[in-house]
Amino acid sequence: MDFEQLFKDLKTALFQGLGEQYAGFKKETKKDLEGFLNASKVKLERWTKLLASNELSLEEFEWLVKSQKDIMVLKSLEQVGISKISLGHFKNKIIKTVVDVVKGIIF
């Protein structure tokens, strides 16, 4: 498994899929997504490799990814007035996209 390619695919999926939700705020969305991905890259790589080697179940992987929700800071979107509720939904979509992309590549 090539994690760098997986990470690139993950970025593409996030930017395409989630960027559409806040089309008027593409710059802010991209900045916030890149911040989250950069902060989580080392953990995502470790967890993805453990999942690929069957040392983690898909449920454990998903739980670990969800644990990153609290470090997800969406300051740029918050500053342009996106509500806390919308940001919470956006975070959930980010987590779901991460899990779906990794699951699609590994399984």
N, C-alpha and C positions, 0 to 999 in steps of 0.2 A: 504494500500500500504506500502510495506516494502522498504524504501528508501535505506537502506544499501545493500539489495539484488540487487536493481535496479542499484546502483552505481557499485557494483561488476560486474554485467552483462555489464554495460557500459564500464568499464575498459577492460573486456575480448574482447568485440566487437572492441574497438579501437586498442588494442594491436594486435589482430589477423588480422583485416582488413587493418589497416594502416601500420602495421609492415612489411607487404609484399611489400609495395611500395618501402621502403628503406631497403630491406633485408640485404644489406651489412652494414647497420647502425642501427641494432636492439637496441644496447645499448643506442645510442643517441636518437633514436625515443622513446624508453621507458622512458628515463629520462625526455624528453621534455613533453611527454603526462602526466606523473605523476605530473610534475610541474603545468601544466595547470589544471588538475583535482583537485589537492589539493587546488589551489588558487580559484577555482570556486565551490567547493563542497557545501559550505553554501548557496550560491545563487541558485545553481542547485536544492538543496533540497527544498528551499522555493518555487521556481518557479514550480517545479514538483508537490508539494502538492497543490499549487493554481490551476494548470492545472487539477489535479485529482478531485478537488472539484468544478470544473467548474467556478472558480473565474477568470481564465485566459482562453482566447481562444488559440487554437493551433498556430494561427498566432502571437498572442502576445508572447507566449512562444518562438517561433522561433526567433522573433525579439530580445527578451531579451538574448537568447543564442548567437545570432550573435553579440550582443553588447560586448561580452566577447572576440571577435576576437582581439581587440587591446591589451588586457592584455596577450594574448597568446605569450609567448616568446619561440622561438625555437632555443635557443642559441647553443645547442649541435649540431643540424643539420647544423646550419649556420657555425659553426666552422669547420666542415668537408667539407665545400665547396658547399653545396646545394644552388642553386641560389635563389634569392629573389622571382622570379616568381614561382618556384617550391614550395617554402615555402608558398606562398599565396594560391596555389592550395591545398596544404596539410592542411592549416588552414580551408579552405572551406570544405574539406572532414571531418575534425574533427567535425565541426559544424553540417554538414548533418548527421553524424553518431550519435551524441548526440540526435538530434531531432528525428531521425528514431527509435532509441532504446527506448527512452521515449514514443514516440507515440505508438510503438508496445506493450509496457507493459501496458500503461494506457487505450488505446482504443482497 
